[in-house]
Amino acid sequence: MLVVDNDPQGNLTSIAAAEAVDEDQAGLADALSSRAHETIRDVIVPGVWPGLDVVPTSGVTLGYVRDELVIAGAGREGRLRQALAQVAEDYDLVLIDCAPSLDQLTINGLTAADAVVVVTESKLFSANGLSQLLDTIDNVRQYYNPPLTVAGVIVNKHEEQTVSGRTWLDELGQAAEGRGLRLLAPVVPKRVVISDAAEASTSGGVPRLPRSAQSTPTI
C-alpha cells in the first residue's frame, strides 16, 4: 500500500514513515513542482509496517507548491494524477491524505482518486463543511474526473455521551442521506487510546489489510 501525504502539515508522514523525514528531504512537493526534477518514485520512503510505503511531506515546501499551482494555468488540477501514474500499478491500494481545506492540493487529490472517503466529526462546523466538500467533489467530477465516487462518510472523534454529539450525528446522517451517501459504521469514538496509538505508529488493535487486498484509491 502507498500513502500520499498531501497535507502541508505533514502529520501523516510523522506517523507513517519508518524513519524521520528531514525538512530538506525530497517529497511530494518536489514531485508536483515544475521547478524540481524528482518523480514520485524518487521520493517514496518505507513505512512503519511491512508493505507500507509513504510519499512524504515535511517542512514548508508543499505550501509553496500549493501557491505555485494557483497560478500554474492549464493542467494544474492533474499534476498529482500524472505523478502517481508511474507507480499506480505497483500497489494494491493508494491512499491520498488531504488537508481539511478546499485548495489546489485537495483538488489535485480528488482529480487523482477513484473514490473518496470523507472523514468528519459530529459537530456543527463539520456538518457545514461536509456540504461544501460534497459540492467541490461534484465540481471535480464534472470538470476533471467524471468516474469519481464517494465511498462513504466516516465520523471521527464522536462523543456519544453528549447531547451535541448525538444531535450532530443525526444531522450528518440526514445530510449524507440527502446526497445519496451513507455513514460508514461503526463511528470512531473520541478515545485517548486512539490518539496514543497514532502517535506511537501502532494499529491500536485494528487488523492490517493483507498485501493482496484489492481496493480503489481513496482520498
C-alpha angles and dihedrals in degrees: 000000000000122000120196118205101215094166120097090219090068096213094142090054091052091053103035106035114095092219131031112271115225119230091242095047117115114259145146092316091062092049091052100041122092087213095065131064100210120113129209089261090055095056103042115121131189118269130225093262130052110266093024121115127181135210096207136213124197138154119012102300097102089057089055091050089050088058090046090055092054090067098028096103127205117021097018093122092060100051095104094043090052092047093050094047092083094058103028093099091053094068137055091212135021118193119194114199112205133190119250091256130096098230134128093281092056091045088052089052092050091047091052096046132089093202139011129222109196115211115199142152131242094252136111098254092043090056091051091046092052091062092050092048092050089051089053091049089052090052093048090049091051098047110022115011116025096176093057113127135184110237093193147287124280117203110213132191091016116182103208094177095061127081089223093054094050092044096051092043087059090047091051091049092052092046092050093046090050089058094046094256134122136223109240115234138264104034115225110249124220102257133158090220091062095053090044090053091051093050091048092047092236129133097244089223095308111135116242121244112250116248090245094055111130119214142135124266110269134200 
